Structure formats: C-alpha cells, structure tokens
C-alpha cells in the first residue's frame, strides 16, 4: 500500500514542498530511500525503525520504499524523519486517517520516539501557510511556528502523540500566534555610549553611520577605544521592522543559531564579530550542504571586523560583492544559492604594525615600507565601499579623568530612529529603507544641492581626488546628516561634515 505525507526541505533560506511517499510490498525485507537524499536523510532509516518499534508499533518485514518528490531536488537534514515514520505507519494500515493530506509535517525522531528540534523551522512554517496546510512540528520548535500569523500549527513531544492526534484519539489546541510587538524589548543596558570618555568625533560618526546604515572604518592606536565604541554600537541601532526580523530569523533558523532568538524570533539587530582567522567559506558561506556565512548572519545588523588588516586578503576581497549588491551568491556543481546580506560593516584597525603611526605621544617604530605593506591589505575598491573613514586618536588624561557622563545610548537612538523614519517615508515607493542603499539615479533624485553646496562639493572632489563611488558616498552621508537635523535640503555644512568622513583613505593610503 502507498501512503503520501506532505513535508518540506530547505534550499538556501527558503523551504520547498516535498511529498514523502511510503510504499510497502511483499518480498524480502529491505528499505530503500530515493529522491536525491543526502547522508542525514539516508541515515533516517535506523532512527525511524527504532522510533517506530520503541513507540509500540510494528516495523514492516517487507519491501519498504520511500520516495521523496520532486526527485531532482537534493534533500538534506533530519526534518523528514517524522513524515517518513507517519508514512510507514499509514502504509501498513496501523494509522488510518482521511485527513493526512491537510497536514505538513517536519521533525527529527529520536530512537525512543521523542521528537527533536530541527533547524530551519521558520521557512517550513511560512511554506505551510502559503500551501494552506496545517503544520505538525516538534514541541521544541513551537516558538518559531507561533510567530507566523494565520498558520494553524500543532506541536508534540513524541511520535506516539502525533499518531494519536492524527487518529483522532488525542485532542490538542493549535499554537497561539504571538504578535511582533509582544517580542520587542530594549537592548541590554550593561554597556552604554555614556561609558566612553572623550572621542566625541568618533561618537558622532557612529551616530551618522547608524542613522543611514553606512559602513564605517575606525583607525587609531591601541587603547584609543575603538573596540569599546564598537561594542556599544548595537545600543544605538533602531529596532527592526517585522519583515526585517522575519527574514533575519529565517537565516539564523536555517543556520541553527538559536542563541540570538527571543521566544522563537531574532528581534535585536545582529552583531557578528568573527575572529580574523575566519576562512573564506566561514565569512561568505558554503560547505558541502551550502549554509549562510557571517555576512548573511549579520543581515539587517552589523558585521564587526576588529583588526581589519589581520584578516586574509581573499576574505576581505570577498566582502566586495555583498557590500555592493547586498546579496551573496554561492555556486556549486549542483546548484547556485543566493543569501541576503544587507549589513553594516564596522571595521577597526591600527594604522601600522606597531600601532602608533601618527600618534603625537608615542613614537612609531615602523618603516614607510612596512606601513604601506600593512595598509595595502585593504584594497582601494574595498575602501571605496566604506562610507565613513575616521581616525580615533588616543584619549588625553584630562578626558579620562573627566567625571561628566556623556550622552546615553537611549537619547542617541531616539535621533537615529527619527532619521530612519524620514528615510522610510522617502523610500516608501522603492525597495530600499536607508540612504546607504540608494543607487546612483536615486542619489541624483534625492540629494539635490544649491549653487553654494555644488561649488563646495566640486572643490572637495578636486582637492581629495575622490572616485565616482566616493563622490556618491559623500552625498549619501550628507543626506543622512541632513535627515538627523530634519532638513529637507543638503546644506554646505552637511557636505563639509560628510567630506571629513571621507578623507582618511587619501591620507593613509596615498
């Protein structure tokens, strides 16, 4: 007899439907799985057999064939254990139900029949809603299913509970939907911008960067406070919209990154800080079964690269595509996958190997050749994609001993949120949210200058020899500075401040 159960598998950060067909026929006992199963799916045979027997059911001593359709799509992961188990029970007539077609089932089964957490549940839940199916999942994944509005989903602890529910002998209420507003909360307050002594210029640059989602590079000597500023940067970022949070959660769910979840969802903007020894695949994504890398896990958040020049050259150059396109494509022999990677790059670096080049207090021991080699690890094209580049000087003793508290993160975040709202309204008819995402045509449309500002910008471009991309970056940053002041027009002073944030690459990399 043949039984058909609906399930799903992952491709990138999205799920696609899979029809699990279980066929049991007379013959010498055997078990075959077809339909391009990967290793974890092939190994489900032993898990499914033990789970069925240990749950009090019988496993057929006949020819068992499991077909996973569509046959041309690879299936990986353990989420097909539950539909395979139910399919075998239905094919052997241990489970008789006329309602199996209305459910989509995913879940890993343990040897004792318990249902275990799976990664990538959120894309499966979205798929079930789009297919107008009810969803059956492990209890450990209930939080993720509850955030999908309009989905009827049920969570169980074991295979036997699912069996009784489908048979009609166990009544369960569907999971209750949680609204996004219930999940929102203030960022942790253990760190705050008011903790940072001095560095007013750097604080202002970070505020501008956060307001327009601009990439920023901090260069300064050891102990100047670059890492301290970076760790407090998430405290001034505005909250994500529901659509941003949903897409970010899908990426973290597929990767299996549960530590950033709050009741099944990522509600705070991600802050990823990989070590400088990270590999190309770790940064961009990849592997035998392609998974998202750090650039995608930082989607809608921040990618912090401390000691930027210590990263491998190929790893740094790999950032050029996601910084420009806000997506990353990974090609393999079987398929090409694309992951969203719209992140803010926050980078920090010493100006030379010893760290004291340009420091008025401590003498640099590096030769000009050593300095050039050290800084040449950051290529010109990569620097062109960093909107704001500033020096972070050493803090003076007077500033360190100053008892006055600086402005707190909460107040800065209020201004940034207002600036983001202005941008959201400006771009409501477009597919972008922030000034940093504007194309060249959009820059021309939304960054209009008067005669005085036009003359100032022409003079600045001649003086610093900036590229065409650098010219557009200045206009984008100036547009953000104007938004922070709630100014419709970009004034000369806005351009002057934006130019200050763009001269460091000419000073250090000439």
C-alpha positions in Angstrom: 0.0 0.0 0.0 1.2 3.5 -0.7 0.8 6.5 1.7 1.6 10.1 0.9 2.7 12.7 3.5 3.4 16.3 2.8 6.7 17.7 4.2 9.4 20.2 3.2 13.1 20.6 2.8 15.5 23.6 2.8 17.1 25.3 -0.2 19.0 28.3 0.9 16.9 30.2 3.5 13.6 29.1 1.9 11.7 25.8 2.1 10.2 23.8 -0.8 7.5 21.2 -0.6 8.4 17.5 -0.5 5.9 14.7 -1.0 7.0 11.7 1.1 5.6 8.5 -0.5 5.9 5.3 1.5 5.3 2.0 -0.3 5.2 -1.4 1.5 5.1 -4.5 -0.7 5.5 -8.3 -0.1 9.1 -9.6 -0.6 12.4 -10.0 1.1 12.8 -7.3 3.8 14.5 -4.2 2.5 14.4 -0.4 3.0 15.3 2.0 0.1 15.1 5.8 0.0 15.1 7.5 -3.4 14.8 11.1 -4.5 18.3 12.5 -4.0 18.6 12.0 -0.2 21.7 13.4 1.4 23.6 11.5 4.2 21.3 12.6 7.1 18.2 11.5 5.1 19.7 8.2 4.3 20.5 7.6 8.0 16.9 8.2 8.9 16.3 4.5 8.2 17.8 3.5 11.5 16.2 6.3 13.5 12.8 5.7 12.0 12.9 1.9 12.6 14.0 2.3 16.2 11.4 5.1 16.9 8.5 3.1 15.4 9.4 -0.1 17.5 10.1 1.8 20.7 6.8 3.7 20.4 4.9 0.4 20.5 4.3 0.0 16.8 5.5 -2.7 14.4 8.0 -2.2 11.6 7.2 -4.0 8.4 9.4 -7.0 7.5 8.7 -6.4 3.8 10.0 -4.3 0.9 9.8 -0.6 2.1 10.4 2.1 -0.5 10.5 5.8 0.4 10.3 8.3 -2.4 11.0 11.9 -1.9 9.4 14.1 -4.6 10.4 16.1 -6.5 13.2 13.7 -7.4 15.6 16.2 -8.9 15.9 18.4 -5.8 18.5 17.3 -3.2 17.1 16.8 0.4 19.3 17.2 3.4 18.7 17.4 7.2 16.7 15.4 9.7 13.3 17.1 9.3 12.0 14.3 7.1 12.1 11.7 9.9 8.6 12.4 11.2 6.8 12.3 7.8 8.7 9.1 6.8 7.6 7.5 10.1 4.0 8.5 9.7 4.1 7.4 6.1 5.2 3.9 7.1 2.5 3.6 9.8 -0.1 4.7 7.3 1.2 2.4 4.5 1.0 -0.6 6.9 -2.6 0.5 8.0 -1.5 1.0 11.6 -2.6 4.6 11.2 -5.9 5.1 9.4 -6.9 8.7 8.8 -8.7 10.6 6.0 -7.1 13.9 7.0 -3.4 13.3 6.3 -3.4 15.5 3.1 -4.3 18.6 5.1 -1.0 18.5 7.2 2.6 19.4 6.5 4.9 17.5 8.9 8.6 18.1 9.9 10.7 16.8 12.7 13.6 14.6 13.8 12.8 11.4 15.7 15.0 10.0 18.5 15.5 6.3 18.9 12.9 6.3 21.7 10.3 8.1 19.6 10.8 11.6 21.0 10.6 14.5 18.6 13.7 16.7 18.5 14.3 20.3 17.5 15.2 20.9 13.8 16.9 23.8 12.2 15.1 25.9 9.6 11.6 25.5 11.0 10.5 29.1 10.2 10.9 28.7 6.4 8.9 25.5 6.7 6.1 27.2 8.7 5.9 30.0 6.1 5.7 27.4 3.3 2.9 25.6 5.2 0.9 28.8 5.4 1.4 29.5 1.7 0.2 26.0 0.9 -2.9 26.3 3.2 -1.7 23.3 5.2 -1.8 22.7 8.9 1.6 22.2 10.5 2.8 19.4 12.8 6.2 20.0 14.5 8.4 19.1 17.5 7.4 20.9 20.7 11.0 22.4 20.9 10.2 24.3 17.7 6.9 25.7 18.9 8.2 29.3 19.4 9.2 29.7 15.8 5.8 28.5 14.5 3.9 30.9 16.8 5.3 33.9 15.0 3.6 33.0 11.7 0.2 34.7 11.6 -2.6 32.8 10.0 -1.0 29.4 10.4 -2.7 26.5 12.3 0.1 24.5 13.9 0.4 21.8 16.4 3.5 20.8 18.5 4.1 17.4 20.0 6.8 15.7 22.1 6.7 12.2 20.6 5.8 10.1 17.6 3.1 8.3 19.6 1.4 11.7 20.4 1.3 12.6 16.7 -0.1 9.1 15.9 -2.9 9.6 18.5 -3.7 13.1 17.2 -3.9 12.0 13.6 -6.1 9.1 14.6 -8.5 11.4 16.4 -7.9 9.9 19.9 -5.9 13.0 21.2 -7.4 16.5 21.1 -4.9 19.4 21.0 -5.4 23.1 20.6 -3.4 24.9 17.9 -0.5 27.1 18.9 -1.3 30.7 19.7 0.1 33.3 17.5 2.5 35.9 19.1 2.4 39.4 17.8 5.8 41.1 17.0 5.1 43.9 19.5 5.0 41.3 22.3 8.6 40.3 21.5 10.2 43.7 21.2 12.3 44.9 24.1 15.1 47.4 24.8 18.7 46.4 24.1 20.7 45.2 27.2 21.9 48.1 29.3 25.1 46.6 30.6 27.0 48.8 28.1 26.2 52.4 27.1 27.7 55.1 25.0 28.0 57.3 28.1 30.7 54.9 29.3 33.1 56.2 26.6 35.4 59.1 27.7 36.1 61.7 25.1 36.0 60.6 21.4 33.2 63.0 20.5 34.1 63.0 16.8 34.0 59.2 16.7 30.7 59.1 18.5 29.2 61.5 16.1 30.5 59.5 13.1 29.0 56.3 14.6 25.6 58.1 15.1 25.7 59.2 11.4 26.6 55.6 10.4 23.7 54.1 12.4 21.2 56.7 11.1 21.9 55.9 7.4 23.2 52.3 7.7 26.6 53.4 6.4 29.8 51.3 6.5 32.4 52.8 8.8 36.2 52.3 9.5 37.9 53.3 12.7 41.7 53.6 12.6 43.7 54.5 15.6 46.4 53.4 18.1 45.9 50.6 20.6 43.9 51.6 23.6 42.2 54.5 21.9 38.7 52.9 22.4 37.9 51.5 19.0 36.6 48.2 20.4 34.9 49.9 23.2 32.9 52.1 20.8 32.2 49.1 18.6 30.7 47.0 21.4 28.4 49.9 22.3 27.3 50.5 18.7 24.3 48.0 18.9 22.8 50.0 21.7 22.1 52.9 19.4 20.6 50.9 16.5 16.9 51.3 15.9 14.5 48.3 16.2 13.9 46.1 13.2 10.6 46.1 11.4 8.6 42.8 11.4 9.7 42.0 7.8 13.3 42.6 8.6 13.1 40.5 11.8 11.3 37.7 9.8 14.0 37.5 7.1 16.8 37.7 9.7 15.2 34.9 11.8 14.9 32.7 8.7 18.7 32.9 8.2 19.5 32.2 11.8 17.0 29.3 11.9 18.5 27.7 8.8 22.0 28.0 10.3 20.7 26.7 13.7 21.8 29.8 15.6 19.3 29.7 18.5 21.3 31.9 20.9 20.0 35.1 19.3 16.3 34.0 19.5 13.8 35.7 21.8 10.8 33.4 22.0 11.5 32.0 18.6 12.5 35.2 16.8 15.5 37.5 16.3 14.3 40.9 17.4 17.6 42.7 18.1 19.7 43.6 15.1 22.5 41.0 14.8 26.1 42.0 15.8 28.5 39.5 14.4 32.2 39.7 15.3 34.2 36.9 13.6 37.8 36.3 14.5 40.5 37.4 12.0 41.4 33.7 11.4 38.0 33.1 9.8 38.0 31.2 6.4 36.5 32.4 3.1 33.6 29.9 3.5 33.0 30.9 7.1 32.7 34.6 6.0 30.7 34.1 2.8 29.0 30.8 3.4 29.4 27.4 1.7 30.2 23.8 2.7 29.0 20.5 1.1 25.4 21.5 2.0 25.6 25.2 1.5 24.9 27.2 4.7 24.9 31.0 5.2 28.1 32.6 6.4 28.8 35.6 8.7 27.9 38.2 6.1 24.4 36.7 5.9 24.1 36.1 9.7 24.7 39.8 10.0 21.8 40.6 7.7 19.9 43.7 8.9 22.6 44.2 11.5 26.3 44.8 12.0 29.4 42.9 10.9 32.3 44.0 13.1 35.8 43.2 11.9 38.3 44.0 14.6 42.0 44.3 13.4 40.8 44.5 9.8 44.3 44.2 8.3 44.9 40.9 10.1 42.1 39.2 8.0 43.2 37.2 5.0 43.3 39.2 1.7 40.9 36.8 0.0 38.4 37.1 2.9 38.4 40.9 2.7 38.0 40.9 -1.0 35.1 38.5 -0.7 33.2 41.4 1.0 33.1 43.5 -2.1 30.1 41.7 -3.7 27.8 41.7 -0.6 28.7 45.3 0.3 27.7 46.4 -3.2 24.8 44.0 -4.1 23.6 43.3 -0.5 23.4 39.6 -1.5 25.9 36.9 -1.8 25.8 34.1 -4.4 27.5 30.7 -3.8 27.9 28.4 -6.8 28.4 24.7 -6.5 28.3 21.9 -9.1 24.7 21.0 -8.3 23.2 24.5 -7.8 23.7 28.2 -7.1 22.3 29.7 -4.0 21.8 33.3 -3.0 21.6 34.6 0.5 20.6 38.1 1.6 23.5 40.0 3.2 22.4 43.6 3.8 24.6 44.5 6.7 26.6 47.5 8.1 30.3 46.9 8.1 32.0 48.3 11.2 35.8 47.8 11.0 38.7 48.8 13.2 42.4 48.8 12.6 45.7 50.0 13.8 47.4 52.5 11.4 50.6 50.4 11.2 52.2 47.2 12.6 53.3 48.8 15.9 50.1 50.8 16.1 51.5 54.3 16.7 51.8 55.8 13.3 50.6 59.4 13.5 50.3 59.3 17.4 51.8 62.5 18.8 52.6 60.9 22.1 54.3 57.6 21.2 56.9 57.1 18.5 56.2 54.8 15.6 58.9 52.2 15.0 57.7 51.1 11.6 59.4 51.9 8.3 57.4 53.6 5.5 57.6 50.3 3.5 56.2 48.3 6.5 53.4 50.8 6.8 52.5 50.6 3.1 52.5 46.8 3.2 50.4 46.7 6.3 47.7 49.1 4.9 47.8 47.6 1.4 45.9 44.6 2.7 42.8 46.9 2.5 42.4 47.4 -1.2 41.2 50.6 -2.8 37.9 49.1 -4.1 37.1 47.9 -0.6 37.9 51.3 0.9 35.7 52.9 -1.7 32.8 50.8 -0.3 33.3 52.2 3.2 31.3 55.4 3.5 32.8 56.8 6.7 36.6 56.5 7.5 37.9 58.3 10.6 40.8 58.5 12.9 40.3 57.6 16.5 43.2 59.3 18.5 44.4 58.5 21.9 42.3 59.9 24.8 44.0 62.6 26.9 44.5 62.2 30.7 42.1 65.1 31.2 39.3 63.3 29.2 40.0 60.1 31.0 39.6 61.7 34.5 36.6 63.8 33.5 33.7 62.9 35.7 31.0 64.2 33.4 28.9 61.5 31.8 28.5 61.6 28.0 25.1 61.3 26.2 23.5 58.0 26.8 22.7 55.4 24.1 18.9 55.8 24.6 19.0 59.5 23.6 21.2 58.9 20.6 18.9 56.0 19.5 15.9 58.4 19.5 17.5 60.7 17.0 18.6 57.8 14.8 15.1 56.3 14.9 13.6 59.6 13.7 16.1 59.8 10.9 15.3 56.3 9.9 11.6 57.1 9.8 12.3 60.1 7.5 14.2 57.7 5.1 11.4 55.1 5.3 8.9 57.7 4.2 11.1 58.9 1.5 11.7 55.5 0.0 8.2 54.0 0.7 7.6 53.5 -3.1 11.1 51.9 -3.6 12.6 48.7 -2.5 15.1 50.3 -0.1 15.0 51.5 3.5 18.1 53.6 4.1 20.2 56.2 2.4 23.2 53.8 2.1 21.1 51.7 -0.3 20.4 54.4 -2.8 21.5 53.8 -6.4 23.3 56.5 -8.5 20.0 57.5 -10.0 18.3 57.8 -6.6 21.3 59.8 -5.3 20.7 62.3 -8.2 17.0 62.4 -7.3 17.1 62.8 -3.5 20.4 64.6 -3.0 19.8 67.9 -4.7 22.3 70.7 -4.0 22.0 74.5 -4.3 24.7 76.5 -6.1 26.8 77.1 -2.9 26.8 73.4 -2.0 27.5 72.4 -5.6 30.6 74.6 -5.7 31.8 73.3 -2.3 31.5 69.7 -3.5 33.3 70.3 -6.8 36.2 71.9 -4.9 36.3 69.0 -2.4 36.4 66.4 -5.2 39.3 68.1 -6.9 41.2 68.5 -3.6 41.0 64.9 -2.5 40.9 63.2 -5.8 37.9 61.0 -4.9 36.5 58.4 -7.2 33.0 58.4 -8.7 31.9 55.9 -6.0 33.5 58.2 -3.3 31.5 61.1 -4.7 28.2 59.2 -4.3 29.1 58.1 -0.8 29.7 61.7 0.3 26.3 62.6 -1.0 24.6 59.7 0.8 26.3 60.5 4.1 25.4 64.2 3.7 21.8 63.2 3.1 21.9 61.3 6.4 23.4 64.2 8.3 20.6 66.4 6.9 18.0 63.8 8.0 19.4 63.9 11.5 18.7 67.6 11.6 15.3 67.1 9.9 16.5 69.2 7.0 14.9 68.8 3.6 17.9 70.3 1.8 21.5 69.2 1.9 23.4 72.3 3.1 27.1 73.2 2.8 27.7 72.3 6.4 26.2 68.8 5.9 28.6 68.3 2.9 31.5 69.6 4.9 30.9 67.1 7.7 30.5 64.3 5.1 33.8 65.2 3.4 35.6 64.9 6.8 34.5 61.3 7.0 35.9 60.5 3.6 39.5 61.9 3.7 41.2 59.3 5.8 41.8 56.8 2.9 43.6 59.5 1.0 45.7 60.4 4.0 46.7 56.8 4.9 46.7 55.0 1.5 48.3 57.5 -0.8 
